[in-house]
């Protein structure tokens, strides 16, 4: 059944950023319910309780809305982890805590994770070819590289290429979340702890 706006009083006048956020939040829920192909601008507009024409005011089309939604969602999820971390701790402890927080997002931000997994593989590139998904992680890679360099400087991490490790680290997080989503019987925090020990086994400085 199509999403329909519920009766309510006069609509609040929202600023551009607020309206974009409203439409992206509706896009997340629509993709969770119907998948990327099944989500339409008509249903997204109805879920956001706005006229369909308003979507075109802020986005050039479905792919533009979905790309913006994916980017914004990645930022929200990354910041949700960073703002909880105690960045004054030794880097290995930060890595352990970050992996546990990432695994916990299956409970705290499940819709966003599902939407990302459905949006990213379907986004076309600028020339219509398949989009390189790793492009969306560049800001994450840079933050992880900076953290790993700090660990090398403080002596808690060994000598390795921080960019290679950042890509490996992010890939491990994505694989962990995909596995845990399809295996809800697995203890997510235990999985995160075991993954941390494996990754840190390759990162930490040798005595």
C-alpha positions in Angstrom: 0.0 0.0 0.0 1.4 3.4 -1.0 2.5 5.8 1.8 -0.1 8.5 2.4 0.3 11.7 4.4 -1.7 11.7 7.6 -4.1 14.5 8.3 -2.4 17.3 10.3 -2.5 21.0 10.8 -0.8 23.7 8.7 2.6 22.6 7.5 5.6 24.2 9.1 7.8 26.3 6.8 11.2 24.6 6.7 14.5 25.9 5.5 16.3 24.4 2.6 18.6 22.2 4.7 15.7 21.0 6.9 13.7 20.1 3.8 16.5 18.2 2.2 17.0 16.3 5.5 13.3 15.5 5.6 13.3 14.1 2.0 16.4 12.1 2.7 14.9 10.6 5.8 11.9 9.6 3.8 14.1 8.1 1.1 15.8 5.9 3.7 12.5 4.5 4.9 11.2 4.0 1.4 14.3 2.1 0.3 14.1 -0.1 3.5 10.5 -0.9 2.6 10.7 -1.2 -1.2 14.4 -1.5 -2.2 16.2 0.9 -4.5 14.3 0.0 -7.7 10.9 0.0 -5.9 11.4 3.4 -4.3 9.9 6.3 -6.4 9.9 10.0 -5.9 6.1 10.0 -5.7 6.1 7.7 -2.7 9.1 9.4 -1.1 7.3 12.8 -1.4 4.1 11.2 0.1 6.1 9.8 3.0 7.6 13.2 3.6 4.2 14.8 3.3 5.2 17.2 0.5 4.1 17.7 -3.1 6.2 15.6 -5.5 7.2 18.8 -7.4 9.0 20.0 -4.2 11.5 17.0 -4.6 12.6 18.4 -7.9 13.3 21.7 -6.3 16.0 20.2 -4.1 17.2 17.2 -6.2 17.7 16.7 -9.9 16.1 13.3 -9.8 16.0 10.0 -8.0 19.7 9.2 -8.4 20.6 12.6 -7.1 18.4 12.2 -4.1 19.7 8.7 -3.4 23.4 9.8 -3.7 22.8 12.7 -1.3 21.0 10.3 1.1 23.9 7.8 1.0 26.5 10.5 1.6 24.5 12.1 4.5 23.8 8.8 6.1 27.5 7.8 6.0 28.3 11.1 7.7 25.6 10.7 10.4 26.8 7.2 11.2 30.5 8.1 11.3 29.8 11.1 13.5 27.6 9.0 15.8 30.7 6.8 16.5 33.3 9.6 16.7 31.4 11.7 19.2 31.1 8.8 21.6 34.8 7.8 21.4 37.3 8.9 24.0 40.0 10.1 21.5 42.5 10.6 24.4 42.9 6.9 24.8 45.7 4.9 23.1 44.9 4.2 19.5 44.4 0.4 19.9 41.8 1.1 22.6 40.1 3.5 20.2 40.0 0.9 17.5 38.4 -1.7 19.8 35.8 0.8 21.0 35.1 2.0 17.4 34.4 -1.5 16.2 32.1 -2.2 19.1 30.2 1.0 18.3 30.0 0.1 14.6 28.5 -3.3 15.4 26.0 -1.7 17.8 24.6 0.4 14.9 22.8 -2.7 13.7 20.5 -1.9 16.7 20.7 1.9 16.9 20.7 2.7 13.1 19.4 -0.4 11.4 17.3 1.4 8.8 20.2 3.5 7.7 22.5 0.5 7.3 19.9 -1.4 5.3 19.3 1.7 3.1 23.0 2.1 2.5 23.5 -1.5 1.5 20.7 -1.1 -1.0 21.6 2.4 -2.4 25.4 2.2 -2.9 25.5 -0.8 -5.3 22.8 0.7 -7.5 24.0 4.3 -7.9 25.2 5.0 -11.5 28.5 6.8 -12.1 28.6 10.2 -13.8 28.9 8.6 -17.2 26.2 6.0 -16.5 28.6 3.2 -15.6 28.7 1.5 -12.3 29.7 3.8 -9.4 32.9 3.2 -7.5 31.6 2.7 -4.0 34.9 3.4 -2.3 34.6 7.0 -3.5 32.0 7.5 -0.8 34.4 6.5 2.0 37.2 9.0 1.2 36.5 11.2 4.3 36.3 8.1 6.5 39.6 6.9 5.0 41.3 10.2 5.8 40.1 10.1 9.4 41.3 6.6 9.8 44.6 7.3 8.3 45.1 10.2 10.7 44.3 7.9 13.6 46.7 5.2 12.5 49.5 7.8 11.9 48.9 9.0 15.5 49.3 5.4 16.7 52.5 5.1 14.8 53.8 8.3 16.3 52.9 7.3 19.8 54.5 3.9 19.3 51.4 1.7 19.8 51.2 0.8 16.1 53.8 -0.6 13.9 55.2 0.4 10.4 52.5 0.0 7.7 50.9 2.1 5.0 48.0 4.0 6.7 46.0 4.2 3.5 46.1 0.5 2.9 45.2 -0.2 6.5 42.3 2.4 6.3 40.8 0.6 3.3 41.3 -2.8 4.9 39.8 -1.5 8.2 36.7 0.0 6.5 36.2 -3.1 4.4 36.3 -5.2 7.5 33.6 -3.1 9.1 31.4 -3.4 6.1 31.9 -7.1 5.9 31.2 -7.4 9.7 27.9 -5.5 9.4 26.8 -7.5 6.4 27.5 -10.7 8.1 25.8 -9.7 11.4 22.7 -8.5 9.6 22.3 -11.9 8.0 23.2 -13.8 11.1 21.3 -12.1 14.0 22.0 -15.1 16.3 25.7 -14.0 16.4 26.8 -11.9 19.4 27.7 -8.6 17.6 29.9 -7.3 20.4 31.9 -10.6 20.7 32.3 -10.5 16.9 33.6 -6.9 17.1 36.1 -7.8 19.8 37.4 -10.8 17.8 37.8 -8.6 14.7 39.6 -6.0 16.7 42.2 -8.5 17.9 42.7 -9.8 14.3 43.2 -6.3 12.9 45.3 -5.1 15.8 47.5 -8.2 15.4 48.6 -6.7 12.1 48.7 -3.1 13.3 50.5 -3.1 16.6 54.2 -2.5 17.0 56.3 -5.6 17.6 58.1 -5.8 20.9 
